[in-house]
Amino acid sequence: MKTLFSLIARLPWCILFAFSDFCYLIVYYVARYRRKIVRKNLVNSFPKKDLNSIIKLEKKFYHHFCDMFIETIKLFHISVPEVQKHFKFTNIEEIKESLTAGDKLFMFAAHHACWEQVTLLSIYFEYPSMHFYKQLTNKTFDAMMLEMRQKFGSISIETNNGMRELAKRDKEGGSHITCFIVDQAPLPQSRQYWTRFMNQDTPFIVTAERMARKFNYKVCYFRVVRVKRGYYESTILPMFDSAANTSENEITQMYTEMLETDIRNQPECYLWSHNRWKYTKKDYEKNSRNNS
């Protein structure tokens, strides 16, 4: 599999996107990959849109979804100059000044546009860069993804080891960047924060906020915008200078509001195939009662 991905990654972008167009036909019309989940998520998130508008948005999402798959493969064999051409940052100097001043940054990211861009930070910043990930069941594929995500120097941390690794980093001191994709659906047995998000009552994980507050990070929002096919721009937006001085759930609430703005600006770029609203509030409450 690794050899196959490496060979595909060597192809020029135009051929890769032609392959993506073919994948779209298979994924959308033949395999019908998660069509019911995507349709349900879009209908519930955009109740004012008629069915034709939903279908158009649905197709745009699947086109972007296939492009993202191809772009991720491309990262297995891509040069630094090519990364800098296709995956840009808009406020590099501002963030460099913050890091030089001794700040340690905790970035709240999301499955919007190109979320793998969090693994490319080490190309742009000389300070240590880390990102959290959930270990995959398939050990071979997990090893491949780890190698790809760490090839430019960013460090992958398994989420379950997060607190321990951050404590170690905090003890060592020094400026660094930590990234956490925060919009995953929390498990029913885990702690969660509920808010109104995309027209629905939605639970969010609180792990990232707990980490940021415990080690008093400067908190930022990691915004990614799709400029055109194969080109993205990221902006690291300040949220709170001192996480320790925020109230409980304040960071997560601001994050949800900023993310919803991004989704409404580029709705086709969000990961609608994720069963984000699989569990209802009643499911979480039921689990809480059973564990009490």
C-alpha positions in Angstrom: 0.0 0.0 0.0 2.8 2.4 0.9 4.5 1.7 -2.4 1.3 2.3 -4.3 0.6 5.6 -2.5 4.2 6.7 -3.2 3.9 6.0 -6.9 0.5 7.8 -7.1 2.0 10.8 -5.2 4.7 11.3 -7.8 2.1 12.0 -10.5 1.5 15.6 -11.5 -1.5 17.5 -9.9 -3.5 17.5 -13.2 -3.5 13.7 -13.4 -4.2 13.4 -9.7 -7.3 15.6 -10.1 -8.4 13.7 -13.1 -8.2 10.5 -11.0 -10.2 12.4 -8.3 -12.9 13.1 -10.8 -13.1 9.4 -11.6 -13.2 8.5 -7.9 -16.1 11.0 -7.4 -18.2 9.0 -9.9 -17.5 5.7 -8.1 -17.9 7.1 -4.6 -21.0 9.1 -5.2 -23.0 7.1 -7.8 -21.7 3.5 -7.5 -20.6 3.0 -3.9 -22.9 5.7 -2.6 -20.5 6.1 0.3 -22.4 7.4 3.4 -24.9 9.1 1.2 -27.7 8.8 3.8 -25.5 10.3 6.6 -24.3 13.2 4.4 -27.9 13.9 3.2 -29.2 13.9 6.8 -26.4 16.1 8.1 -26.9 18.6 5.3 -30.7 18.7 5.6 -30.6 19.2 9.4 -27.8 21.8 9.1 -29.4 23.9 6.4 -33.2 23.6 6.9 -33.9 26.6 4.7 -32.3 25.0 1.6 -34.6 23.2 -0.8 -33.8 19.7 -2.0 -32.2 20.8 -5.2 -29.8 23.1 -3.3 -29.0 20.3 -0.8 -28.2 17.9 -3.7 -25.9 20.5 -5.4 -24.1 21.0 -2.1 -23.9 17.3 -1.5 -22.2 16.8 -4.9 -19.8 19.6 -4.2 -18.9 18.0 -0.9 -18.1 14.6 -2.6 -15.9 16.4 -5.1 -14.0 18.0 -2.3 -13.9 14.8 -0.3 -12.2 13.0 -3.2 -9.8 15.8 -3.8 -8.9 15.7 -0.1 -8.2 12.0 -0.4 -5.9 12.6 -3.4 -4.2 15.6 -1.8 -3.5 13.5 1.3 -1.8 10.8 -0.9 0.2 13.6 -2.5 1.7 14.4 0.9 3.5 11.1 0.8 5.8 12.5 -1.9 6.0 16.3 -2.0 8.8 18.8 -1.8 9.0 21.7 0.7 8.7 24.3 -2.1 5.6 22.5 -3.4 4.1 22.5 0.1 4.8 26.2 0.4 3.1 26.8 -3.0 -0.1 24.8 -2.3 -0.5 25.2 1.5 0.1 28.7 2.5 -0.1 30.6 5.8 -1.3 34.2 5.8 0.2 35.5 9.1 3.5 33.7 9.5 5.4 36.7 10.9 2.8 37.4 13.5 3.0 33.9 14.8 6.8 33.9 14.7 6.8 37.0 16.9 4.5 35.3 19.4 6.7 32.2 19.5 9.9 34.3 19.8 8.4 36.1 22.7 8.1 32.8 24.5 4.5 31.9 23.9 3.3 28.3 23.7 0.4 28.0 21.3 -2.6 25.6 21.5 -4.4 25.6 18.2 -8.0 24.4 17.9 -8.5 22.9 14.4 -11.4 21.2 12.6 -12.2 18.8 9.8 -12.7 21.7 7.3 -10.9 22.3 4.0 -7.5 20.6 4.4 -7.0 19.6 8.0 -3.7 17.8 7.3 -2.2 21.2 7.1 -1.7 21.1 10.8 1.1 18.5 10.1 2.9 21.0 7.9 3.6 23.7 10.6 7.1 22.6 11.2 8.0 23.7 7.6 7.0 27.3 8.5 8.1 27.6 12.1 11.4 26.5 13.7 9.8 25.7 17.0 8.5 22.2 18.0 5.1 21.4 16.5 2.9 18.7 17.7 -0.6 17.4 16.7 -2.9 14.8 18.3 -4.3 11.8 16.5 -6.4 8.7 17.2 -4.6 5.4 16.5 -6.1 3.5 13.6 -7.2 -0.1 13.9 -5.2 -1.1 10.9 -1.6 -1.1 12.1 -0.1 -1.0 8.6 -2.2 2.0 7.6 -1.7 3.7 10.9 2.1 3.4 10.5 1.8 4.9 7.0 -0.2 7.9 8.1 2.2 8.5 11.0 5.2 8.5 8.7 3.4 10.9 6.3 2.3 13.3 9.1 5.8 13.4 10.7 7.9 13.5 7.6 8.5 17.3 7.9 9.2 17.2 11.6 5.8 17.6 13.3 5.3 15.2 16.2 2.2 12.9 16.3 0.8 12.3 19.8 -1.8 9.6 20.4 -4.7 11.4 22.2 -4.8 9.0 25.1 -1.2 10.0 25.9 -1.9 13.7 25.5 -1.8 14.9 29.1 1.4 13.0 29.9 3.2 14.3 26.8 2.1 17.9 27.4 3.2 17.7 31.0 6.6 16.5 29.8 6.8 19.4 27.3 5.7 21.9 30.0 8.4 20.7 32.3 11.0 21.1 29.5 9.8 24.7 28.8 10.2 26.7 25.7 7.9 27.9 22.9 6.1 25.3 20.9 2.9 24.6 18.9 0.2 22.1 19.8 -2.7 21.3 17.5 -5.9 19.5 18.3 -8.8 18.7 15.9 -11.7 19.4 18.2 -14.9 18.7 16.2 -15.0 14.9 16.7 -18.2 13.5 18.2 -17.5 12.5 21.9 -18.3 9.0 23.0 -21.4 8.7 25.2 -19.3 7.8 28.2 -17.0 10.7 27.9 -17.3 14.3 29.2 -18.9 16.7 26.7 -20.0 20.3 26.3 -23.4 20.9 24.6 -24.2 23.9 22.5 -26.2 24.9 19.5 -24.1 24.2 16.4 -25.3 24.1 12.7 -28.9 24.3 13.7 -28.6 21.3 16.0 -27.9 20.5 19.7 -24.3 19.3 19.5 -21.9 17.8 21.9 -18.2 18.7 21.8 -15.2 17.0 23.4 -13.7 19.0 26.3 -10.3 17.3 26.3 -8.6 20.1 24.3 -9.9 22.9 26.5 -8.8 21.0 29.6 -5.3 20.6 28.2 -5.0 24.2 27.2 -6.3 25.4 30.6 -4.2 23.0 32.7 -0.9 24.1 31.0 -2.0 27.7 30.4 -1.5 27.9 26.7 -2.2 30.9 24.4 -5.2 29.6 22.5 -5.6 30.1 18.7 -8.1 29.0 16.1 -6.6 27.2 13.0 -8.6 28.5 10.0 -8.2 26.8 6.7 -9.7 28.2 3.5 -9.8 26.5 0.1 -8.6 29.0 -2.4 -9.0 26.8 -5.4 -8.5 23.2 -6.3 -5.3 22.0 -4.6 -4.6 25.4 -3.0 -5.3 26.3 0.6 -4.6 29.2 2.9 -4.4 29.0 6.7 -4.7 31.7 9.2 -3.9 31.3 12.9 -6.3 33.5 14.8 -5.8 34.5 18.4 -8.6 33.5 20.8 -7.3 33.8 24.4 -3.9 34.9 25.6 -4.2 32.8 28.8 -6.3 29.7 28.8 -6.0 29.5 32.6 -7.9 32.7 32.9 -10.9 31.6 30.9 -14.1 30.2 32.4 -15.2 26.6 31.9 -16.3 25.9 28.3 -15.5 29.5 27.2 -12.8 28.4 24.8 -14.9 25.6 23.3 -17.9 27.9 22.8 -15.9 30.4 20.9 -14.3 27.6 18.8 -17.8 26.4 17.8 -18.9 29.8 16.7 -15.7 30.4 14.6 -16.0 27.0 13.1 -19.7 27.5 12.2 -18.7 30.7 10.4 -16.1 28.9 8.3 -18.6 26.1 7.5 -21.2 28.5 6.3 -18.7 30.3 4.2 -17.5 27.1 2.5 -20.0 24.4 3.4 -18.8 21.9 0.8 -15.4 21.8 2.6 -16.7 20.3 5.9 -16.5 16.6 6.6 -20.3 15.8 6.3 -19.6 12.1 5.9 -18.6 11.9 9.6 -21.6 10.8 11.6 -21.3 13.8 13.8 -24.8 13.7 15.3 -25.0 9.9 15.8 -25.9 10.2 19.4 -28.6 12.4 20.8 -28.7 14.3 24.1 -31.0 11.5 25.4 -28.3 8.9 24.5 -25.7 10.8 26.6 -28.1 11.3 29.5 -29.0 7.6 29.5 -25.4 6.6 29.6 -24.8 9.1 32.4 -27.6 7.6 34.5 -26.4 4.0 33.8 -22.9 5.0 35.0 -24.1 6.8 38.1 
